[in-house]
Amino acid sequence: MDCKDGGGSKADAERWLTTGEMARLSRTTLRTVRFYEAEGLIASRAREDGSHRQFPFEELRKLQMISDLREAGLSLQEVKTLLALKGSCANAQQAAGEMSSTLCMQLSELERRIETLQRVRGELAAMVDMLRVCRECTHPEFPRRCRDCHLTDHAATDRTARLLWKN
């Protein structure tokens, strides 16, 4: 079952998940599930007689969103702030305004990161292409000669090649 995108059924809403199921279904680790529980970001049902943790199915969705936000680069504190924001406001108008403002700032930061990732991805892909020439190299002065090799002069790899290969 892939719970990442689905709306979930009534049976899912009544289902309890173990820590292992939470980790597997959210594509995280047991340690991550335990950490977010300890941080108060997700909650398990009170354990009786040393039994295993059990999480309501809705906590899986929360864990998936938290994991996605963290993967996107938000800090733990930023995630906590987002989750607590609505409850810290006096009314719907204030909550909507603050949430909107906070999300707009996060969107701007994500766009900046995306631009950087795309640039670096392009440079690394160009470097992989450039290295195809190097795989055939039999020059006796390797690696010293790499710095001045004209076969690997490509504008798309200039910065990356200088750092990783032509040093």
DSSP file (Angstrom, degrees, kcal/mol; ACC not computed):
  #  RESIDUE AA STRUCTURE BP1 BP2  ACC     N-H-->O    O-->H-N    N-H-->O    O-->H-N    TCO  KAPPA ALPHA  PHI   PSI    X-CA   Y-CA   Z-CA
    1    1 A M              0   0    0      0, 0.0     2,-0.8     0, 0.0     0, 0.0   0.000 360.0 360.0 360.0 128.4    0.0    0.0    0.0
    2    2 A D     >  +     0   0    0      1,-0.1     4,-0.5    24,-0.0     3,-0.3  -0.896 360.0 174.6-104.4 108.0    1.4    3.4   -0.9
    3    3 A C  T  4  +     0   0    0     -2,-0.8    -1,-0.1    22,-0.2    61,-0.1   0.423  53.6  97.1 -92.1   0.0   -0.1    5.9    1.4
    4    4 A K  T  4 S+     0   0    0      1,-0.2    -1,-0.2    21,-0.1    22,-0.0   0.890 101.6  11.8 -59.6 -43.9    2.0    8.9    0.2
    5    5 A D  T  4 S+     0   0    0     -3,-0.3    -1,-0.2     0, 0.0    -2,-0.1   0.672 101.2 104.1-111.1 -20.8   -0.7   10.3   -2.2
    6    6 A G     <  -     0   0    0     -4,-0.5     3,-0.0     1,-0.1    -3,-0.0  -0.164  67.0-131.8 -71.3 159.5   -3.9    8.5   -1.3
    7    7 A G        -     0   0    0      1,-0.1    -1,-0.1     0, 0.0    -4,-0.1   0.749  48.2-129.4 -78.2 -25.7   -6.8   10.0    0.6
    8    8 A G        -     0   0    0      4,-0.0     2,-0.1     5,-0.0    -1,-0.1   0.265  14.5-105.7  87.3 144.2   -7.1    7.0    2.8
    9    9 A S     >  -     0   0    0      1,-0.1     4,-2.0    -3,-0.0     5,-0.1  -0.422  30.9-102.3 -98.1 175.2  -10.2    5.0    3.6
   10   10 A K  H  > S+     0   0    0      1,-0.2     4,-1.2     2,-0.2     5,-0.1   0.881 124.6  55.1 -63.3 -37.8  -12.3    4.8    6.8
   11   11 A A  H  > S+     0   0    0      1,-0.2     4,-0.7     2,-0.2     3,-0.3   0.897 106.4  51.2 -62.4 -39.6  -10.5    1.5    7.6
   12   12 A D  H >4 S+     0   0    0      1,-0.2     3,-1.1     2,-0.2    45,-0.4   0.917 105.4  55.7 -61.4 -42.7   -7.2    3.2    7.3
   13   13 A A  H 3< S+     0   0    0     -4,-2.0    44,-0.3     1,-0.3    45,-0.3   0.794 111.7  43.5 -61.9 -28.0   -8.3    6.0    9.7
   14   14 A E  H 3< S+     0   0    0     -4,-1.2    -1,-0.3    -3,-0.3    -2,-0.2   0.511  95.4 102.5 -94.3  -6.1   -9.2    3.3   12.3
   15   15 A R    <<  -     0   0    0     -3,-1.1    42,-1.4    -4,-0.7     2,-0.4  -0.502  61.4-144.2 -81.9 145.3   -6.0    1.3   11.7
   16   16 A W  E     -A   56   0A   0     40,-0.2     2,-0.4    -2,-0.2    -2,-0.1  -0.891  13.0-151.9-108.8 141.6   -3.0    1.5   14.1
   17   17 A L  E     -A   55   0A   0     38,-2.9    38,-3.2    -2,-0.4     2,-0.1  -0.881   8.5-131.7-116.2 143.6    0.6    1.3   12.8
   18   18 A T     >  -     0   0    0     -2,-0.4     4,-2.5    36,-0.2     5,-0.2  -0.341  34.9-102.8 -79.8 170.2    3.7    0.0   14.5
   19   19 A T  H  > S+     0   0    0     34,-0.5     4,-2.5     1,-0.2     5,-0.2   0.905 124.4  52.5 -59.7 -41.8    6.9    2.0   14.5
   20   20 A G  H  > S+     0   0    0      2,-0.2     4,-2.8     1,-0.2    -1,-0.2   0.902 109.2  48.0 -62.4 -42.3    8.3   -0.3   11.8
   21   21 A E  H  > S+     0   0    0      2,-0.2     4,-3.0     1,-0.2     5,-0.3   0.902 110.4  52.5 -65.2 -40.2    5.2    0.2    9.6
   22   22 A M  H  X S+     0   0    0     -4,-2.5     4,-1.6     2,-0.2     6,-0.2   0.940 112.4  45.3 -59.3 -46.4    5.5    4.0   10.1
   23   23 A A  H  X>S+     0   0    0     -4,-2.5     5,-2.6     2,-0.2     4,-0.6   0.939 116.5  44.8 -63.3 -47.9    9.1    3.8    9.0
   24   24 A R  H ><5S+     0   0    0     -4,-2.8     3,-0.8     1,-0.2    -2,-0.2   0.936 115.3  45.6 -64.5 -48.0    8.5    1.6    6.0
   25   25 A L  H 3<5S+     0   0    0     -4,-3.0   -22,-0.2     1,-0.2    -1,-0.2   0.760 118.0  43.4 -70.8 -24.5    5.4    3.4    4.8
   26   26 A S  H 3<5S-     0   0    0     -4,-1.6    -1,-0.2    -5,-0.3    -2,-0.2   0.451 108.4-123.9 -96.9  -1.4    7.0    6.8    5.2
   27   27 A R  T <<5S+     0   0    0     -3,-0.8    -3,-0.2    -4,-0.6     2,-0.2   0.889  75.5 110.4  58.1  41.7   10.3    5.6    3.7
   28   28 A T      < -     0   0    0     -5,-2.6     2,-0.3    -6,-0.2    -1,-0.2  -0.369  68.3 -93.2-120.2-156.8   12.2    6.8    6.8
   29   29 A T     >  -     0   0    0     -2,-0.2     4,-2.2     1,-0.1     5,-0.2  -0.797  26.6-111.2-121.5 164.3   13.9    4.8    9.6
   30   30 A L  H  > S+     0   0    0     -2,-0.3     4,-2.6     1,-0.2     5,-0.2   0.908 120.8  54.9 -57.9 -41.2   12.9    3.6   13.0
   31   31 A R  H  > S+     0   0    0      1,-0.2     4,-2.6     2,-0.2    -1,-0.2   0.899 106.5  50.5 -60.0 -41.8   15.2    6.1   14.5
   32   32 A T  H  > S+     0   0    0      2,-0.2     4,-2.7     1,-0.2     5,-0.3   0.929 110.2  49.3 -63.1 -45.6   13.5    8.9   12.5
   33   33 A V  H  X S+     0   0    0     -4,-2.2     4,-1.9     1,-0.2    -2,-0.2   0.939 113.9  45.8 -59.4 -47.3   10.1    7.8   13.8
   34   34 A R  H  X S+     0   0    0     -4,-2.6     4,-2.7     1,-0.2    -1,-0.2   0.890 112.0  52.2 -63.8 -39.6   11.3    7.7   17.4
   35   35 A F  H  X S+     0   0    0     -4,-2.6     4,-2.1    -5,-0.2    -2,-0.2   0.944 110.3  46.4 -63.0 -48.2   13.0   11.0   17.0
   36   36 A Y  H  <>S+     0   0    0     -4,-2.7     5,-2.4     1,-0.2     6,-1.1   0.837 112.7  51.2 -66.8 -30.6    9.9   12.8   15.7
   37   37 A E  H ><5S+     0   0    0     -4,-1.9     3,-1.5    -5,-0.3    -1,-0.2   0.939 109.9  49.0 -67.4 -45.7    7.8   11.2   18.4
   38   38 A A  H 3<5S+     0   0    0     -4,-2.7    -2,-0.2     1,-0.3    -1,-0.2   0.837 109.1  53.7 -61.8 -32.8   10.3   12.4   21.1
   39   39 A E  T 3<5S-     0   0    0     -4,-2.1    -1,-0.3    -5,-0.2    -2,-0.2   0.525 116.5-116.7 -79.2  -5.8   10.2   15.9   19.6
   40   40 A G  T < 5S+     0   0    0     -3,-1.5    -3,-0.2    -4,-0.3    -2,-0.1   0.633  83.4 118.6  81.3  14.1    6.4   15.9   19.9
   41   41 A L  S   <S+     0   0    0     -5,-2.4     2,-0.3    -6,-0.2    -4,-0.2   0.794  81.3  21.8 -84.2 -29.4    5.8   16.1   16.1
   42   42 A I  S    S-     0   0    0     -6,-1.1     2,-0.4    -9,-0.1    -2,-0.3  -0.935  77.4-146.1-131.0 158.6    4.0   12.8   15.9
   43   43 A A        -     0   0    0     -2,-0.3     2,-0.2    13,-0.1    16,-0.1  -0.980   4.4-157.5-133.0 137.9    2.2   10.9   18.7
   44   44 A S        -     0   0    0     -2,-0.4    11,-0.2    11,-0.2     2,-0.1  -0.671  36.5 -92.4-103.0 164.1    1.7    7.2   19.5
   45   45 A R  B     -B   54   0B   0      9,-3.8     9,-0.5    -2,-0.2    -1,-0.1  -0.471  56.6 -87.6 -70.9 146.2   -1.0    5.7   21.6
   46   46 A A        -     0   0    0     -2,-0.1     2,-0.3     7,-0.1    -1,-0.1  -0.315  48.6-125.8 -56.1 134.1    0.0    5.3   25.3
   47   47 A R        -     0   0    0     -3,-0.1     2,-0.4     4,-0.1     3,-0.1  -0.624  19.4-154.6 -88.1 142.1    1.7    1.9   25.7
   48   48 A E  S >  S-     0   0    0     -2,-0.3     3,-1.6     4,-0.2     4,-0.0  -0.949  70.2  -6.4-116.5 136.8    0.5   -0.6   28.2
   49   49 A D  T 3  S-     0   0    0     -2,-0.4    -1,-0.2     1,-0.3    -2,-0.0   0.833 126.0 -58.0  54.2  39.3    2.7   -3.3   29.9
   50   50 A G  T 3  S+     0   0    0      1,-0.2    -1,-0.3    -3,-0.1     3,-0.1   0.694  92.3 157.9  69.9  18.7    5.7   -2.5   27.7
   51   51 A S    <   -     0   0    0     -3,-1.6    -1,-0.2     1,-0.1     3,-0.1  -0.183  48.2 -81.4 -71.0 169.7    3.9   -3.1   24.4
   52   52 A H        -     0   0    0      1,-0.1    -4,-0.2    -5,-0.1    -1,-0.1  -0.301  51.0 -94.4 -69.7 153.4    5.0   -1.7   21.2
   53   53 A R        -     0   0    0     -3,-0.1   -34,-0.5    -6,-0.1     2,-0.4  -0.383  39.9-161.8 -61.9 144.5    4.2    1.8   20.1
   54   54 A Q  B     -B   45   0B   0     -9,-0.5    -9,-3.8   -36,-0.2   -36,-0.2  -0.999   1.4-160.0-133.4 133.3    1.1    2.2   18.0
   55   55 A F  E     -A   17   0A   0    -38,-3.2   -38,-2.9    -2,-0.4   -11,-0.2  -0.889  23.3-114.6-113.5 138.0    0.4    5.2   15.9
   56   56 A P  E >>  -A   16   0A   0      0, 0.0     3,-1.7     0, 0.0     4,-0.6  -0.411  34.6-113.8 -62.2 147.8   -2.9    6.3   14.5
   57   57 A F  H >> S+     0   0    0    -42,-1.4     3,-1.4   -45,-0.4     4,-1.0   0.833 115.0  64.1 -55.3 -34.7   -2.9    6.2   10.7
   58   58 A E  H 3> S+     0   0    0    -45,-0.3     4,-1.7     1,-0.3    -1,-0.3   0.797  92.0  64.0 -62.0 -28.2   -3.2   10.0   10.5
   59   59 A E  H <> S+     0   0    0     -3,-1.7     4,-2.7     1,-0.2    -1,-0.3   0.789  94.3  61.6 -66.8 -25.9    0.2   10.2   12.1
   60   60 A L  H <X S+     0   0    0     -3,-1.4     4,-2.7    -4,-0.6    -1,-0.2   0.935 103.4  48.4 -63.4 -45.4    1.7    8.5    9.1
   61   61 A R  H  X S+     0   0    0     -4,-1.0     4,-2.2     2,-0.2    -2,-0.2   0.906 112.3  49.1 -60.6 -41.2    0.5   11.4    6.9
   62   62 A K  H  X S+     0   0    0     -4,-1.7     4,-2.8     2,-0.2    -2,-0.2   0.930 111.2  49.3 -63.7 -45.3    2.0   13.9    9.3
   63   63 A L  H  X S+     0   0    0     -4,-2.7     4,-2.7     1,-0.2    -2,-0.2   0.904 110.2  51.3 -60.4 -42.7    5.3   11.9    9.4
   64   64 A Q  H  X S+     0   0    0     -4,-2.7     4,-2.3     2,-0.2    -1,-0.2   0.909 112.3  46.1 -61.7 -42.3    5.3   11.9    5.5
   65   65 A M  H  X S+     0   0    0     -4,-2.2     4,-2.7     2,-0.2    -2,-0.2   0.922 112.6  49.6 -68.0 -43.4    4.8   15.6    5.4
   66   66 A I  H  X S+     0   0    0     -4,-2.8     4,-2.6     1,-0.2    -2,-0.2   0.931 111.9  49.1 -60.2 -45.2    7.4   16.3    8.0
   67   67 A S  H  X S+     0   0    0     -4,-2.7     4,-2.7     1,-0.2    -1,-0.2   0.906 111.6  49.2 -61.5 -42.4    9.9   14.1    6.2
   68   68 A D  H  X S+     0   0    0     -4,-2.3     4,-2.0     2,-0.2    -2,-0.2   0.917 111.3  48.9 -63.9 -43.4    9.1   15.9    2.9
   69   69 A L  H  <>S+     0   0    0     -4,-2.7     5,-2.4     2,-0.2     4,-0.3   0.910 113.1  47.2 -63.1 -41.7    9.6   19.3    4.5
   70   70 A R  H ><5S+     0   0    0     -4,-2.6     3,-1.4     1,-0.2    -2,-0.2   0.912 111.3  50.9 -65.8 -42.0   12.9   18.2    6.0
   71   71 A E  H 3<5S+     0   0    0     -4,-2.7    -1,-0.2     1,-0.3    -2,-0.2   0.840 105.1  57.9 -63.4 -32.8   14.1   16.7    2.7
   72   72 A A  T 3<5S-     0   0    0     -4,-2.0    -1,-0.3    -5,-0.2    -2,-0.2   0.561 129.1 -97.7 -75.1  -7.6   13.1   20.0    1.1
   73   73 A G  T < 5S+     0   0    0     -3,-1.4    -3,-0.2     1,-0.3     2,-0.2   0.471  73.6 143.5 109.5   1.8   15.5   21.8    3.4
   74   74 A L      < -     0   0    0     -5,-2.4    -1,-0.3     1,-0.1     2,-0.1  -0.531  49.1-121.3 -74.0 142.0   13.3   23.1    6.2
   75   75 A S     >  -     0   0    0     -2,-0.2     4,-2.2     1,-0.1     5,-0.2  -0.324  23.3-108.5 -74.9 163.5   14.9   23.0    9.6
   76   76 A L  H  > S+     0   0    0      1,-0.2     4,-2.6     2,-0.2     5,-0.2   0.904 122.1  52.1 -58.5 -41.3   13.3   21.1   12.5
   77   77 A Q  H  > S+     0   0    0      1,-0.2     4,-2.5     2,-0.2    -1,-0.2   0.889 107.4  51.8 -64.9 -38.6   12.4   24.4   14.1
   78   78 A E  H  > S+     0   0    0      2,-0.2     4,-2.3     1,-0.2    -1,-0.2   0.896 110.6  48.5 -64.1 -39.3   10.8   25.7   10.9
   79   79 A V  H  X S+     0   0    0     -4,-2.2     4,-2.5     2,-0.2    -2,-0.2   0.936 111.7  49.1 -65.0 -46.3    8.7   22.5   10.7
   80   80 A K  H  X S+     0   0    0     -4,-2.6     4,-1.9     1,-0.2    -2,-0.2   0.907 110.6  51.4 -59.0 -42.1    7.7   22.8   14.4
   81   81 A T  H  X S+     0   0    0     -4,-2.5     4,-1.4     1,-0.2    -1,-0.2   0.922 110.0  48.8 -62.2 -45.0    6.8   26.5   13.8
   82   82 A L  H  X S+     0   0    0     -4,-2.3     4,-0.6     1,-0.2     3,-0.3   0.925 112.1  48.4 -60.8 -44.8    4.6   25.6   10.8
   83   83 A L  H  < S+     0   0    0     -4,-2.5     4,-0.3     1,-0.2    -1,-0.2   0.822 119.0  39.0 -66.9 -30.7    2.8   22.8   12.7
   84   84 A A  H  X S+     0   0    0     -4,-1.9     4,-1.0    -5,-0.2    -1,-0.2   0.579  92.4  90.8 -93.6 -10.9    2.1   25.1   15.7
   85   85 A L  H >< S+     0   0    0     -4,-1.4     3,-1.1    -3,-0.3     4,-0.3   0.903  84.2  48.4 -58.0 -51.1    1.3   28.3   13.8
   86   86 A K  G >< S+     0   0    0     -4,-0.6     3,-1.4     1,-0.3    -1,-0.2   0.911 111.5  50.8 -57.5 -45.1   -2.4   27.9   13.5
   87   87 A G  G 34 S+     0   0    0     -4,-0.3    -1,-0.3     1,-0.3    -2,-0.2   0.659 104.0  59.4 -69.8 -15.2   -2.9   27.0   17.1
   88   88 A S  G << S+     0   0    0     -3,-1.1     2,-0.3    -4,-1.0    -1,-0.3   0.441  90.0  90.8 -93.0   1.4   -0.9   30.1   18.3
   89   89 A C  S <  S-     0   0    0     -3,-1.4     3,-0.1    -4,-0.3     4,-0.0  -0.684  71.8-137.2-101.5 153.1   -3.2   32.6   16.6
   90   90 A A  S    S+     0   0    0     -2,-0.3     2,-0.3     1,-0.1    -1,-0.1   0.780  81.7   2.1 -77.4 -28.4   -6.2   34.3   18.1
   91   91 A N  S  > S-     0   0    0      1,-0.1     4,-2.4    -5,-0.0     5,-0.2  -0.940  77.8 -95.2-153.8 172.7   -8.5   33.9   15.0
   92   92 A A  H  > S+     0   0    0     -2,-0.3     4,-3.0     1,-0.2     5,-0.2   0.866 118.3  54.5 -62.8 -38.7   -8.8   32.5   11.5
   93   93 A Q  H  > S+     0   0    0      2,-0.2     4,-2.4     1,-0.2    -1,-0.2   0.934 111.5  43.8 -63.3 -46.1   -7.8   35.7    9.8
   94   94 A Q  H  > S+     0   0    0      2,-0.2     4,-2.8     1,-0.2     5,-0.3   0.929 115.4  49.0 -63.8 -45.0   -4.6   36.0   11.8
   95   95 A A  H  X S+     0   0    0     -4,-2.4     4,-2.7     1,-0.2     5,-0.2   0.923 112.7  47.1 -61.8 -45.3   -3.7   32.3   11.3
   96   96 A A  H  X S+     0   0    0     -4,-3.0     4,-2.5     2,-0.2    -1,-0.2   0.908 113.7  48.5 -64.2 -41.8   -4.4   32.5    7.6
   97   97 A G  H  X S+     0   0    0     -4,-2.4     4,-2.4    -5,-0.2    -2,-0.2   0.933 115.1  43.0 -64.1 -46.9   -2.3   35.7    7.2
   98   98 A E  H  X S+     0   0    0     -4,-2.8     4,-2.6     2,-0.2    -2,-0.2   0.892 115.3  49.3 -68.0 -39.5    0.6   34.3    9.2
   99   99 A M  H  X S+     0   0    0     -4,-2.7     4,-2.8    -5,-0.3     5,-0.2   0.925 112.2  49.0 -64.9 -43.0    0.5   30.9    7.5
  100  100 A S  H  X S+     0   0    0     -4,-2.5     4,-2.4    -5,-0.2    -2,-0.2   0.931 112.9  46.7 -60.6 -47.3    0.4   32.6    4.1
  101  101 A S  H  X S+     0   0    0     -4,-2.4     4,-1.9     2,-0.2    -2,-0.2   0.922 114.2  47.3 -62.1 -45.6    3.3   34.8    4.9
  102  102 A T  H  X S+     0   0    0     -4,-2.6     4,-2.1     1,-0.2    -2,-0.2   0.916 113.2  48.0 -63.4 -44.4    5.4   32.0    6.3
  103  103 A L  H  X S+     0   0    0     -4,-2.8     4,-2.7     1,-0.2    -1,-0.2   0.874 108.4  54.7 -66.8 -37.0    4.6   29.7    3.3
  104  104 A C  H  X S+     0   0    0     -4,-2.4     4,-2.2    -5,-0.2    -1,-0.2   0.905 108.7  48.6 -62.7 -40.5    5.5   32.4    0.8
  105  105 A M  H  X S+     0   0    0     -4,-1.9     4,-2.1     2,-0.2    -2,-0.2   0.915 112.1  48.9 -64.0 -41.8    8.9   32.8    2.4
  106  106 A Q  H  X S+     0   0    0     -4,-2.1     4,-2.5     1,-0.2    -2,-0.2   0.894 109.4  52.4 -65.3 -39.2    9.4   29.1    2.3
  107  107 A L  H  X S+     0   0    0     -4,-2.7     4,-2.4     2,-0.2    -1,-0.2   0.906 108.4  50.7 -62.5 -42.0    8.4   29.0   -1.3
  108  108 A S  H  X S+     0   0    0     -4,-2.2     4,-1.9     1,-0.2    -1,-0.2   0.917 111.5  47.7 -61.6 -43.2   10.9   31.7   -2.2
  109  109 A E  H  X S+     0   0    0     -4,-2.1     4,-2.3     2,-0.2    -2,-0.2   0.893 110.6  51.7 -65.8 -39.9   13.6   29.8   -0.4
  110  110 A L  H  X S+     0   0    0     -4,-2.5     4,-2.8     1,-0.2    -2,-0.2   0.905 107.7  52.6 -63.0 -41.1   12.7   26.6   -2.2
  111  111 A E  H  X S+     0   0    0     -4,-2.4     4,-2.2     2,-0.2    -1,-0.2   0.906 109.2  49.8 -61.0 -41.0   12.8   28.3   -5.5
  112  112 A R  H  X S+     0   0    0     -4,-1.9     4,-2.0     2,-0.2    -2,-0.2   0.929 112.5  46.9 -62.3 -45.4   16.3   29.5   -4.7
  113  113 A R  H  X S+     0   0    0     -4,-2.3     4,-3.1     1,-0.2    -2,-0.2   0.893 109.8  53.7 -63.9 -40.1   17.4   26.0   -3.7
  114  114 A I  H  X S+     0   0    0     -4,-2.8     4,-2.7     2,-0.2     5,-0.2   0.917 107.7  50.5 -61.5 -43.9   15.8   24.5   -6.9
  115  115 A E  H  X S+     0   0    0     -4,-2.2     4,-2.2     2,-0.2    -1,-0.2   0.921 112.6  46.9 -59.8 -43.9   17.8   27.0   -9.1
  116  116 A T  H  X S+     0   0    0     -4,-2.0     4,-2.8     2,-0.2     5,-0.2   0.936 112.4  49.3 -63.9 -46.1   21.0   26.0   -7.3
  117  117 A L  H  X S+     0   0    0     -4,-3.1     4,-2.7     1,-0.2    -2,-0.2   0.896 111.1  50.0 -61.3 -40.7   20.2   22.3   -7.5
  118  118 A Q  H  X S+     0   0    0     -4,-2.7     4,-2.3     2,-0.2    -1,-0.2   0.904 111.6  48.3 -65.2 -40.3   19.5   22.6  -11.3
  119  119 A R  H  X S+     0   0    0     -4,-2.2     4,-2.2    -5,-0.2    -2,-0.2   0.947 114.7  44.6 -63.6 -48.4   22.7   24.5  -11.9
  120  120 A V  H  X S+     0   0    0     -4,-2.8     4,-2.8     1,-0.2     5,-0.2   0.894 111.4  54.1 -64.8 -39.9   24.8   21.9   -9.9
  121  121 A R  H  X S+     0   0    0     -4,-2.7     4,-2.6    -5,-0.2     5,-0.2   0.931 109.2  48.5 -59.1 -45.5   23.0   19.1  -11.6
  122  122 A G  H  X S+     0   0    0     -4,-2.3     4,-2.3     1,-0.2    -1,-0.2   0.909 112.3  48.5 -60.8 -43.3   23.8   20.5  -15.0
  123  123 A E  H  X S+     0   0    0     -4,-2.2     4,-2.1     2,-0.2    -2,-0.2   0.912 112.9  47.1 -64.7 -42.9   27.5   20.9  -14.0
  124  124 A L  H  X S+     0   0    0     -4,-2.8     4,-2.3     2,-0.2    -2,-0.2   0.900 111.8  50.2 -67.4 -39.9   27.8   17.4  -12.7
  125  125 A A  H  X S+     0   0    0     -4,-2.6     4,-2.1    -5,-0.2    -1,-0.2   0.913 111.5  48.9 -63.4 -41.9   26.1   15.9  -15.8
  126  126 A A  H  X S+     0   0    0     -4,-2.3     4,-2.5    -5,-0.2    -1,-0.2   0.877 109.5  53.1 -64.6 -36.7   28.5   17.9  -18.0
  127  127 A M  H  X S+     0   0    0     -4,-2.1     4,-2.3     2,-0.2    -2,-0.2   0.907 106.3  52.0 -65.2 -41.5   31.4   16.6  -15.9
  128  128 A V  H  X S+     0   0    0     -4,-2.3     4,-0.6     2,-0.2    -2,-0.2   0.919 111.2  48.1 -60.2 -43.2   30.3   13.0  -16.3
  129  129 A D  H >< S+     0   0    0     -4,-2.1     3,-1.2     1,-0.2     4,-0.5   0.925 110.6  51.4 -61.1 -44.5   30.2   13.6  -20.1
  130  130 A M  H >X S+     0   0    0     -4,-2.5     3,-1.3     1,-0.3     4,-0.8   0.876 102.0  60.9 -59.9 -38.8   33.6   15.2  -20.0
  131  131 A L  H 3X S+     0   0    0     -4,-2.3     4,-1.7     1,-0.3    -1,-0.3   0.654  84.8  76.9 -68.9 -14.7   35.0   12.2  -18.1
  132  132 A R  H << S+     0   0    0     -3,-1.2     4,-0.5    -4,-0.6    -1,-0.3   0.889  96.2  49.1 -59.7 -37.3   34.2    9.9  -21.0
  133  133 A V  H X4 S+     0   0    0     -3,-1.3     3,-1.2    -4,-0.5     4,-0.3   0.901 107.9  54.1 -65.6 -41.4   37.2   11.4  -22.7
  134  134 A C  H >< S+     0   0    0     -4,-0.8     3,-1.3     1,-0.3    -2,-0.2   0.786  95.3  67.2 -67.6 -27.6   39.3   10.8  -19.6
  135  135 A R  T 3< S+     0   0    0     -4,-1.7    -1,-0.3     1,-0.3    -2,-0.2   0.780 104.0  45.7 -63.0 -24.3   38.4    7.1  -19.5
  136  136 A E  T <  S+     0   0    0     -3,-1.2    -1,-0.3    -4,-0.5    -2,-0.2   0.454  87.0 122.9 -95.3  -2.3   40.4    6.6  -22.7
  137  137 A C    <   +     0   0    0     -3,-1.3    -3,-0.0    -4,-0.3    -4,-0.0  -0.373  25.2 165.2 -69.1 133.3   43.4    8.6  -21.5
  138  138 A T        +     0   0    0     -2,-0.1    -1,-0.1     3,-0.0     4,-0.1   0.135  22.5 147.4-127.9  16.6   46.7    6.9  -21.5
  139  139 A H    >   -     0   0    0      1,-0.2     3,-1.2     2,-0.1     6,-0.1  -0.311  48.1-137.9 -59.7 133.1   48.9    9.9  -21.1
  140  140 A P  T 3  S+     0   0    0      0, 0.0    -1,-0.2     0, 0.0     0, 0.0   0.677  96.8  63.1 -68.6 -17.0   52.0    9.0  -19.1
  141  141 A E  T 3> S+     0   0    0      2,-0.1     4,-2.2     3,-0.0     3,-0.4   0.103  82.8 172.0 -98.6  24.4   51.9   12.3  -17.1
  142  142 A F  T <4  +     0   0    0     -3,-1.2     0, 0.0     1,-0.3     0, 0.0  -0.531  59.0  14.3 -66.7 138.9   48.6   11.5  -15.4
  143  143 A P  T >4 S+     0   0    0      0, 0.0     3,-1.2     0, 0.0     4,-0.5  -0.989 123.5  56.6 -94.0  -4.7   47.4   13.2  -13.2
  144  144 A R  G >4 S+     0   0    0     -3,-0.4     3,-0.9     1,-0.3     4,-0.3   0.857 104.6  55.3 -56.4 -37.8   49.6   16.2  -13.5
  145  145 A R  G >X S+     0   0    0     -4,-2.2     3,-1.3     1,-0.2     4,-0.5   0.713  85.9  81.7 -72.0 -20.4   48.7   16.7  -17.2
  146  146 A C  G X4 S+     0   0    0     -3,-1.2     3,-1.1     1,-0.3    -1,-0.2   0.844  81.5  65.1 -54.2 -36.4   45.0   16.9  -16.5
  147  147 A R  G <4 S+     0   0    0     -3,-0.9    -1,-0.3    -4,-0.5    -2,-0.2   0.853 113.2  30.6 -56.8 -37.3   45.3   20.5  -15.5
  148  148 A D  G <4 S+     0   0    0     -3,-1.3     2,-0.3    -4,-0.3    -1,-0.3   0.272  84.8 132.5-107.7   9.7   46.3   21.6  -19.0
  149  149 A C    X<  -     0   0    0     -3,-1.1     3,-0.7    -4,-0.5    -3,-0.0  -0.487  40.2-162.8 -69.4 121.9   44.4   19.0  -21.0
  150  150 A H  G >  S+     0   0    0     -2,-0.3     3,-1.2     1,-0.2    -1,-0.2   0.681  82.8  72.5 -77.8 -18.4   42.5   20.7  -23.9
  151  151 A L  G 3  S+     0   0    0      1,-0.3    -1,-0.2   -18,-0.0   -18,-0.1   0.707  99.9  46.1 -69.7 -18.7   40.3   17.6  -24.4
  152  152 A T  G <  S+     0   0    0     -3,-0.7     2,-1.0    -6,-0.1    -1,-0.3   0.148  78.8 121.0-110.5  18.9   38.4   18.4  -21.2
  153  153 A D    <   +     0   0    0     -3,-1.2     2,-0.4    -5,-0.1     3,-0.1  -0.744  30.9 146.9 -86.5 104.1   37.9   22.1  -21.8
  154  154 A H    >>  -     0   0    0     -2,-1.0     3,-1.1     1,-0.1     4,-0.6  -0.996  47.9-140.0-139.2 131.8   34.2   22.7  -21.7
  155  155 A A  G >4 S+     0   0    0     -2,-0.4     3,-1.0     1,-0.3     4,-0.4   0.864 102.0  60.0 -59.1 -37.2   32.5   25.8  -20.4
  156  156 A A  G 34 S+     0   0    0      1,-0.3    -1,-0.3     2,-0.1     4,-0.2   0.754 114.6  34.9 -65.7 -23.3   29.7   23.8  -18.8
  157  157 A T  G <> S+     0   0    0     -3,-1.1     4,-3.9   -31,-0.2     5,-0.4   0.359  84.6 110.1-110.2   5.3   32.2   22.0  -16.6
  158  158 A D  H <X S+     0   0    0     -3,-1.0     4,-2.3    -4,-0.6     5,-0.2   0.907  84.2  36.7 -51.2 -56.7   34.7   24.7  -16.0
  159  159 A R  H  > S+     0   0    0     -4,-0.4     4,-1.7     2,-0.2    -1,-0.2   0.937 123.3  42.5 -64.4 -47.9   34.0   25.3  -12.3
  160  160 A T  H  > S+     0   0    0     -4,-0.2     4,-3.1     2,-0.2     5,-0.4   0.923 114.6  50.1 -66.6 -45.1   33.4   21.7  -11.4
  161  161 A A  H  X>S+     0   0    0     -4,-3.9     5,-3.7     1,-0.2     4,-2.6   0.904 109.0  52.4 -62.5 -41.4   36.3   20.4  -13.4
  162  162 A R  H  <5S+     0   0    0     -4,-2.3    -1,-0.2    -5,-0.4    -2,-0.2   0.907 116.8  39.3 -61.2 -40.5   38.7   22.8  -11.9
  163  163 A L  H  <5S+     0   0    0     -4,-1.7    -2,-0.2    -5,-0.2    -1,-0.2   0.923 129.9  25.4 -74.8 -45.6   37.7   21.8   -8.4
  164  164 A L  H  <5S+     0   0    0     -4,-3.1    -3,-0.2    -5,-0.2    -2,-0.2   0.724 136.4  10.7 -96.8 -23.2   37.3   18.0   -8.9
  165  165 A W  T  <5S+     0   0    0     -4,-2.6    -3,-0.2    -5,-0.4     2,-0.2   0.724 116.1  54.7-128.2 -40.2   39.6   17.1  -11.8
  166  166 A K      <       0   0    0     -5,-3.7    -4,-0.1     1,-0.2    -2,-0.1  -0.118 360.0 360.0 -98.6  39.6   42.0   19.8  -13.0
  167  167 A N              0   0    0     -6,-0.2    -1,-0.2    -2,-0.2    -5,-0.1   0.421 360.0 360.0-105.6 360.0   43.6   20.5   -9.7
